[in-house]
Amino acid sequence: MAKCRPNVGAVVAGALVGAAVAFLLVPESRRWAQRQLRVWIRDMLEDEPEDDGVHEEAGATEGGLAATRGWQQ
């Protein structure tokens, strides 16, 4: 046993799994996790697409190259 070295990854993974199990064993934290999961799923299934910061429509004829090439508006 003196020559055995502990596997650090296994020890850390075991500690994280143990912490997660202990967190979910407490009823209040389990309810909180369920509420957060429901909110997250509801947000993911929203029908309305989010505005991803797009403020202008691609290919607009006003300004940009249209002005330099004399294209019709």
N, C-alpha and C positions, 0 to 999 in steps of 0.2 A: 504493500500500500504506500510505502514511502516514495516509490518511483512514479506513482500515478499523479498526473496533473489534471486539474479540473478543466473541463471545456467551458470557457467563458461564455460562448454563445448559448450553450444549453442552459447555463445558470441564469443568464439574463432573460432568455425566452421563458423559462419556467417561472421566473419572478413576475414577468408581464402577464402570463396566463393566470397565475395565482391572483394577481391584483384585479384582473378583469372578472374572475369568478367571484372574488370577495365583493366587488362593486355590485355585481348583479344579484348577490344573495340578500342584500339590504333592500327591503321593499320600496322605500322611497326613491332610492337611486334607480331601481329597476323601472318604476313608473316614469321617472324623468327621462330615462333612455327610450322608453316606448313612445312618449310624447314627442321627443325630438326626432325619432325615426319616422313617425307619422307626418310631422311637419315637413321633413326633408322629402319624403315620398310625394306629398301633396304639391310641394314646390316643383318637383321634377315632372309631374304629370299635368302641370298647368297648360291650358289650351292656348293662351296668348303667348306668342313668341316675344321674347324680351328684346328691347332695343339694345343692340350690342355696341352702342356708341356711334352708329352710322347716322350721320346728320345730312348727308347729301346723297342723291341718287346717282349711281354710276351711269355714265354715258349722257349726262345732261349736256345739252347743246350750248348753254350759255356759259361764257367764260372759258378758260383753259385753252385747249387746242382749237376749239370751235372759233374763238375770236381771232386766232392767228392765221387760220386757214380760210376765213371768209365763208364758213358754212352758214346755211340758212337756219334761222331760229324757228 
